[in-house]
Amino acid sequence: MSEAQATAAPPAARRAGLPALAWPSVRQCAGVLIIAAAYFGAAKLGQTLSYTASVSAIWPPAGFGIAVLYLFGLRWWPGIFLGELLVNGQLLLEHTSIPVGSLVGQQAGNMAEVIVGAWLLRRLIGPRAALDRASQVGGMIVAIGTATAISATVGTLSMLAGNVIEPSEAGKFWRTWLLGDTAGALVVLPLVLTWVGDPARAWRRLRTVEGVLLVASVALLTAVGVSSGRPVTYVVFPALIWAAFRFGPPGVTLSTAITAGMTIGITADRVGVFFKQPIDDRTLSTQLYVLVAALTPLFLSAVISERERSAVQLVEARRRENERALEERRRIARELHDSVSQALFSSVLHTRAAQKALESENGDQSERLRQTLETIDGLTKQAQSEMRRFIFEWGPRGIGDDLVPAFKRHASSSADDAGLAVEVVGPPGRLPLTRETESHLYSIGREALANVIKHAGADTARIRIDATARNVILEIADNGCGFDPESVRVGHFGLDSMRSRAAEIDADFSITSARGEGTVVRVDAPAERSDSDGD
Amino acid sequence: MATEADETIRVVVVDDHAVVRRGLFAFFEGEPDIDVVGDAQDAHEALEQLARLDAEGRRPHVVLMDLQMEPVDGIESTRQIRALYDDVEVVALTSFDEEERVHAALEAGASGYLLKDADVDEIAIAVRAAHRGELQLDPAVARRLTESLRAAPVSDDAAALTSRELDVLRLLGGGHPNKTIASELGITERTARTHVSKILAKLGLSSRTQAALWAVREGIADAQR
């Protein structure tokens, strides 16, 4: 509450130091007058379809008043009071039969409705709610229901006391008042809440071809549904559901407002499906129609917003999880480098020292010792190079380089020994890939090249990388013996691991090969999007 | 204290892993011409050791330097040592062969760059080479530097060089430091340095290592090893 008050109150007035009796500023006066005028206008709209003189079938001022006090603070109550005073003053002039006392009671009931409604709304759903959660829509219904029950009860008692209505019709009068205020509030309050929060964003979303089509469809289908005498009353609902799915709460509240406004207008014009009913039923069915048309898409859009949010959160959580896994591998690599690699290096040094000591002693009987030392030397060096490969791949710098240079380096170190000529072609710089994708592509390429060295019997191989804004294609081709991809059992040649890596980065993976015709492994990975383009 | 040819080479080992320092001690036991006179686990201790040995009149000839250390890395430590003792050669001994590290180490004044997973006998060879004032690179490192040189846009007109600059380049290609180049050509070390920077500018190169490799490739170098 304090936030809205802070923005609404001019700081100068606070500093003046005369809190209670200070004259209202020009700004406050203007605000009160604007609120009063808008409240009065909303009441006039509601009075176009009235059940009796003082109770309307739909009462929009209730929702408007609650929205204003919810958004800007309870301190703006004088605007509501003034607006309500105008409404009752006009009633007094036009219907001289209504006693002043009853109108005073009505005024008090409506004030209590707006103030209790706004206060409850703050308590239940917090400030600045965008109605994009089902719990917020639920809280709003509780606040509106409580508020309108107060107004309907106080109003009915006032009218009974002034003999405006008979005790026998009090029950129906109360129900009509309650449903009228509730229907009005359920249309107007969400409309104000969703459009005042971020009007530019709501407007941008609706200002599309689809948005125009939606509004036109809602208007057309409501017109057809309500004014036609045929049983097609609910034909607007698909359009309201469309609004919920595609345009979120702002689209829903606007569509509902159009449907409610047109329904009231058409019925007040003495035509259409609701007007044809007897007067008692007419009011009730109009009220229920508006209530259902407001509640259904509101809940739907809130649930859809929740689902969209959790989908985004899920993606984000997965990304973070992957980052963490990579970070963990990097940590392990660092630690292995710090401990095992250094020990292996030392071990090589010690072995060499022992070999030299043996040479200088030059004993024939130590031939076995010499051989053992040679074996130790070989094993340690092998462990050293495996450790180095691991650290290079998972170390603090990921693959340690951009993809093409990394492949060049790897090809020159691993293929030289195998007598295989590897050509690496591709753009040398940074590719539009996330670190995760880059790292998986590198691993796939390495695995494929290892297969070429181990199984293909090829003399040349070619690693080719093509990058566009949309995707990055990695191709490993060789001129070796090839194989029949159909006959390879799952898991053989590490094909399974390559496939699962490709799946993890949403890449297409394919192997083209036949006996005697070489092999082409191809991975088509989506590029990292440099800017998120909305939808 | 004039350096005699048959004098043993005094070496200080700087590495933050005790296990590596112990390994190097054991390894150099088997090299009669090399004597490890001290070891340090970081840059600060290295300077302390050098100061102590210098005061004892046993200033080391070569420092074997691990590049990955905390809080001061081996490259900065190399720079500090070379600034204080310009006749102490530093040989980098590391696990990583990223190009920029090699450049940084050489620019800091290292006269050798070795990888911990290369053949360990290279270490003794490099220490002796550094002691002779020559440059010793790990074969893999040298190959990659050459490749990057090949990729660099080099204007191949050695004709743009003066005959004096060609002399300097010939010695540079042989791995000689400025001091040797200067005494060889009868010029001051400062003049030698000026010639080197002019050569780099004319050939569009960024380091003396690149110039040396360029000279080797063009057949200008004094083939020495």
Interface residues (C-beta under 8 A of the other chain):
Chain A: H337 D338 S341 Q342 A343 F345 S346 S347 V348 L349 H350 R352 A353 K356 A357 S360 K381 Q384 S385 R388 I391 G400 D401 R409 S413
Chain B: H17 V19 V20 R22 G23 L24 A26 F27 E29 G30 E31 S95 E98 K116 D117 V120 D121 A140 R144
